Amino acid sequence: MGTCVGDPVTRPRRRCTVASMPIERQTVNRAQLNKNAVLPYNLRLADFEMAMQDVYDFFFDVNSYLLKNDLQRLDDMLRPANLSGTLSDMITDALAKHSRTLTVNLHHNGHPDLIPRDRYPNNAAKSAEDGVEVKSTRKKGAAVDTHGARSQTLTTFVYSVDNDRSKGAADRDPLTFREVYIATVTEADFRATSEARWAPELRPLTPPASPGSGSRARCTTTGQQQCRVAPRPERGGPSPPR
């Protein structure tokens, strides 16, 4: 429904304002972040928090504009693979912006996505030993496909999208990150999913140690330490690292 200023006959060029239902702005729930996570390359939980919030704010701003003009939300427009690729790129840029030591790998299709700042010429490397590869997926447990198995530090953001067409667009839940993992993996941690696709076997982190126990929450995947930045909440329960 909209209201217009001007007469449609004598003044055909009217200025209209459209009344639209507000959508929810997602926010990061700090309480869900795993304070026992061991992070490489001087990364901080705050870096992950701010990176996720940057994504949330972007989707809020864009979707507010789209719905005001009776267009689909960005989450509904993009195919799953396209959305995952877009999120991976956004998270890479956001982590580079907030990180103290990492920057975007400027080599076209270089690996990994983030490399230590000024360690490689022009901050570009075709295949660097150091850095963090960034992935996003809708699959629980951070199962993502890659084009090949390799030793690397991998961070994976698991997200959910509400595409329930039985609800109005403004009533659908905003895109939400459900789990975040970061792990050092080797070729032995990958399994073949098809002729040219590989997926790392990432397992969830054990619950944090109770206060005063003196132990650190951790788990292993074929001998490699993996830390889970954010635990998975139960559906309908508290929001994940938002």
Secondary structure as a PSIPRED ss2 file (coil, helix, strand):
# PSIPRED VFORMAT (PSIPRED V4.0)

   1 M C   1.000  0.000  0.000
   2 G E   0.000  0.000  1.000
   3 T E   0.000  0.000  1.000
   4 C E   0.000  0.000  1.000
   5 V E   0.000  0.000  1.000
   6 G C   1.000  0.000  0.000
   7 D C   1.000  0.000  0.000
   8 P C   1.000  0.000  0.000
   9 V C   1.000  0.000  0.000
  10 T C   1.000  0.000  0.000
  11 R C   1.000  0.000  0.000
  12 P C   1.000  0.000  0.000
  13 R C   1.000  0.000  0.000
  14 R C   1.000  0.000  0.000
  15 R E   0.000  0.000  1.000
  16 C E   0.000  0.000  1.000
  17 T E   0.000  0.000  1.000
  18 V E   0.000  0.000  1.000
  19 A C   1.000  0.000  0.000
  20 S C   1.000  0.000  0.000
  21 M C   1.000  0.000  0.000
  22 P C   1.000  0.000  0.000
  23 I C   1.000  0.000  0.000
  24 E C   1.000  0.000  0.000
  25 R C   1.000  0.000  0.000
  26 Q C   1.000  0.000  0.000
  27 T C   1.000  0.000  0.000
  28 V C   1.000  0.000  0.000
  29 N C   1.000  0.000  0.000
  30 R H   0.000  1.000  0.000
  31 A H   0.000  1.000  0.000
  32 Q H   0.000  1.000  0.000
  33 L C   1.000  0.000  0.000
  34 N C   1.000  0.000  0.000
  35 K C   1.000  0.000  0.000
  36 N C   1.000  0.000  0.000
  37 A C   1.000  0.000  0.000
  38 V C   1.000  0.000  0.000
  39 L C   1.000  0.000  0.000
  40 P C   1.000  0.000  0.000
  41 Y C   1.000  0.000  0.000
  42 N C   1.000  0.000  0.000
  43 L C   1.000  0.000  0.000
  44 R C   1.000  0.000  0.000
  45 L H   0.000  1.000  0.000
  46 A H   0.000  1.000  0.000
  47 D H   0.000  1.000  0.000
  48 F H   0.000  1.000  0.000
  49 E H   0.000  1.000  0.000
  50 M H   0.000  1.000  0.000
  51 A H   0.000  1.000  0.000
  52 M H   0.000  1.000  0.000
  53 Q H   0.000  1.000  0.000
  54 D H   0.000  1.000  0.000
  55 V H   0.000  1.000  0.000
  56 Y H   0.000  1.000  0.000
  57 D H   0.000  1.000  0.000
  58 F H   0.000  1.000  0.000
  59 F H   0.000  1.000  0.000
  60 F H   0.000  1.000  0.000
  61 D H   0.000  1.000  0.000
  62 V H   0.000  1.000  0.000
  63 N H   0.000  1.000  0.000
  64 S H   0.000  1.000  0.000
  65 Y H   0.000  1.000  0.000
  66 L H   0.000  1.000  0.000
  67 L H   0.000  1.000  0.000
  68 K H   0.000  1.000  0.000
  69 N C   1.000  0.000  0.000
  70 D C   1.000  0.000  0.000
  71 L C   1.000  0.000  0.000
  72 Q C   1.000  0.000  0.000
  73 R C   1.000  0.000  0.000
  74 L H   0.000  1.000  0.000
  75 D H   0.000  1.000  0.000
  76 D H   0.000  1.000  0.000
  77 M H   0.000  1.000  0.000
  78 L C   1.000  0.000  0.000
  79 R C   1.000  0.000  0.000
  80 P H   0.000  1.000  0.000
  81 A H   0.000  1.000  0.000
  82 N H   0.000  1.000  0.000
  83 L H   0.000  1.000  0.000
  84 S H   0.000  1.000  0.000
  85 G H   0.000  1.000  0.000
  86 T H   0.000  1.000  0.000
  87 L H   0.000  1.000  0.000
  88 S H   0.000  1.000  0.000
  89 D H   0.000  1.000  0.000
  90 M H   0.000  1.000  0.000
  91 I H   0.000  1.000  0.000
  92 T H   0.000  1.000  0.000
  93 D H   0.000  1.000  0.000
  94 A H   0.000  1.000  0.000
  95 L H   0.000  1.000  0.000
  96 A H   0.000  1.000  0.000
  97 K H   0.000  1.000  0.000
  98 H H   0.000  1.000  0.000
  99 S C   1.000  0.000  0.000
 100 R C   1.000  0.000  0.000
 101 T C   1.000  0.000  0.000
 102 L E   0.000  0.000  1.000
 103 T E   0.000  0.000  1.000
 104 V E   0.000  0.000  1.000
 105 N C   1.000  0.000  0.000
 106 L C   1.000  0.000  0.000
 107 H C   1.000  0.000  0.000
 108 H C   1.000  0.000  0.000
 109 N C   1.000  0.000  0.000
 110 G C   1.000  0.000  0.000
 111 H E   0.000  0.000  1.000
 112 P C   1.000  0.000  0.000
 113 D C   1.000  0.000  0.000
 114 L E   0.000  0.000  1.000
 115 I E   0.000  0.000  1.000
 116 P E   0.000  0.000  1.000
 117 R C   1.000  0.000  0.000
 118 D C   1.000  0.000  0.000
 119 R C   1.000  0.000  0.000
 120 Y C   1.000  0.000  0.000
 121 P H   0.000  1.000  0.000
 122 N H   0.000  1.000  0.000
 123 N H   0.000  1.000  0.000
 124 A C   1.000  0.000  0.000
 125 A C   1.000  0.000  0.000
 126 K C   1.000  0.000  0.000
 127 S E   0.000  0.000  1.000
 128 A C   1.000  0.000  0.000
 129 E C   1.000  0.000  0.000
 130 D C   1.000  0.000  0.000
 131 G C   1.000  0.000  0.000
 132 V E   0.000  0.000  1.000
 133 E E   0.000  0.000  1.000
 134 V E   0.000  0.000  1.000
 135 K E   0.000  0.000  1.000
 136 S E   0.000  0.000  1.000
 137 T E   0.000  0.000  1.000
 138 R C   1.000  0.000  0.000
 139 K C   1.000  0.000  0.000
 140 K H   0.000  1.000  0.000
 141 G H   0.000  1.000  0.000
 142 A H   0.000  1.000  0.000
 143 A C   1.000  0.000  0.000
 144 V C   1.000  0.000  0.000
 145 D C   1.000  0.000  0.000
 146 T E   0.000  0.000  1.000
 147 H C   1.000  0.000  0.000
 148 G C   1.000  0.000  0.000
 149 A C   1.000  0.000  0.000
 150 R C   1.000  0.000  0.000
 151 S C   1.000  0.000  0.000
 152 Q E   0.000  0.000  1.000
 153 T E   0.000  0.000  1.000
 154 L E   0.000  0.000  1.000
 155 T E   0.000  0.000  1.000
 156 T E   0.000  0.000  1.000
 157 F E   0.000  0.000  1.000
 158 V E   0.000  0.000  1.000
 159 Y E   0.000  0.000  1.000
 160 S E   0.000  0.000  1.000
 161 V C   1.000  0.000  0.000
 162 D C   1.000  0.000  0.000
 163 N C   1.000  0.000  0.000
 164 D C   1.000  0.000  0.000
 165 R C   1.000  0.000  0.000
 166 S C   1.000  0.000  0.000
 167 K C   1.000  0.000  0.000
 168 G C   1.000  0.000  0.000
 169 A H   0.000  1.000  0.000
 170 A H   0.000  1.000  0.000
 171 D H   0.000  1.000  0.000
 172 R C   1.000  0.000  0.000
 173 D C   1.000  0.000  0.000
 174 P C   1.000  0.000  0.000
 175 L C   1.000  0.000  0.000
 176 T E   0.000  0.000  1.000
 177 F E   0.000  0.000  1.000
 178 R E   0.000  0.000  1.000
 179 E E   0.000  0.000  1.000
 180 V E   0.000  0.000  1.000
 181 Y E   0.000  0.000  1.000
 182 I E   0.000  0.000  1.000
 183 A E   0.000  0.000  1.000
 184 T E   0.000  0.000  1.000
 185 V E   0.000  0.000  1.000
 186 T C   1.000  0.000  0.000
 187 E H   0.000  1.000  0.000
 188 A H   0.000  1.000  0.000
 189 D H   0.000  1.000  0.000
 190 F E   0.000  0.000  1.000
 191 R E   0.000  0.000  1.000
 192 A E   0.000  0.000  1.000
 193 T E   0.000  0.000  1.000
 194 S E   0.000  0.000  1.000
 195 E C   1.000  0.000  0.000
 196 A C   1.000  0.000  0.000
 197 R E   0.000  0.000  1.000
 198 W E   0.000  0.000  1.000
 199 A E   0.000  0.000  1.000
 200 P E   0.000  0.000  1.000
 201 E C   1.000  0.000  0.000
 202 L C   1.000  0.000  0.000
 203 R C   1.000  0.000  0.000
 204 P C   1.000  0.000  0.000
 205 L C   1.000  0.000  0.000
 206 T C   1.000  0.000  0.000
 207 P C   1.000  0.000  0.000
 208 P C   1.000  0.000  0.000
 209 A C   1.000  0.000  0.000
 210 S C   1.000  0.000  0.000
 211 P C   1.000  0.000  0.000
 212 G C   1.000  0.000  0.000
 213 S C   1.000  0.000  0.000
 214 G C   1.000  0.000  0.000
 215 S C   1.000  0.000  0.000
 216 R C   1.000  0.000  0.000
 217 A C   1.000  0.000  0.000
 218 R C   1.000  0.000  0.000
 219 C E   0.000  0.000  1.000
 220 T E   0.000  0.000  1.000
 221 T E   0.000  0.000  1.000
 222 T C   1.000  0.000  0.000
 223 G C   1.000  0.000  0.000
 224 Q E   0.000  0.000  1.000
 225 Q E   0.000  0.000  1.000
 226 Q E   0.000  0.000  1.000
 227 C E   0.000  0.000  1.000
 228 R E   0.000  0.000  1.000
 229 V E   0.000  0.000  1.000
 230 A E   0.000  0.000  1.000
 231 P C   1.000  0.000  0.000
 232 R C   1.000  0.000  0.000
 233 P C   1.000  0.000  0.000
 234 E C   1.000  0.000  0.000
 235 R C   1.000  0.000  0.000
 236 G C   1.000  0.000  0.000
 237 G C   1.000  0.000  0.000
 238 P C   1.000  0.000  0.000
 239 S C   1.000  0.000  0.000
 240 P C   1.000  0.000  0.000
 241 P C   1.000  0.000  0.000
 242 R C   1.000  0.000  0.000
